[in-house]
Amino acid sequence: MSEEATYFWTKVMDDKTRLGLTKAGQDELGTIKFAHLPSVGDKVTKGKTLISVEAEKAVSDIDSPVSGEVVAVNPQLANDFDSLNSEEEADAWLVDIKES
């Protein structure tokens, strides 16, 4: 299994794909204390760094599983990163990407 498949879940929504952190990714990283996320309008490339996280067990750059333009960033992540540590995987979404 690739690193992206371990860390991210994807959900296709109309013309975009939502990416989130899987429970396996949460378990491997431990409690996330900081994440550097792309901004709306940023272009991302499959296989290139999408996010950088500082967590309890690791500091990691995690590659994007898709290419495209970031059209939304989880607003909960503007102030804190608790949602990335949530028991509810759906709450741990990161970005929406319009694939190109």
SULCOR-V486691 format. One record per backbone hydrogen bond with DSSP energy under -0.5 kcal/mol. CO is the residue of the C=O (numbers start at 1). NH is the residue of the N-H. If there is no record, write none. Layout:
BEGIN
co = <CO;CO>
nh = <NH;NH>
END
This chain:
BEGIN
co = <2;3;4;6;7;9;11;13;16;17;18;19;19;20;22;23;24;25;26;29;29;31;34;35;36;39;42;44;45;45;48;51;52;53;53;54;54;58;58;60;60;61;62;62;64;67;68;69;70;72;74;75;76;76;81;82;83;87;88;88;89;90;92;94;95;96;96;97;97;98>
nh = <6;7;8;25;22;20;18;16;13;97;11;94;95;9;26;27;28;29;30;57;58;56;54;37;52;42;70;68;48;64;64;62;36;55;60;33;34;55;60;53;62;63;50;51;47;100;44;98;41;96;77;78;79;80;84;85;86;89;91;92;92;93;21;74;19;71;72;17;99;69>
END
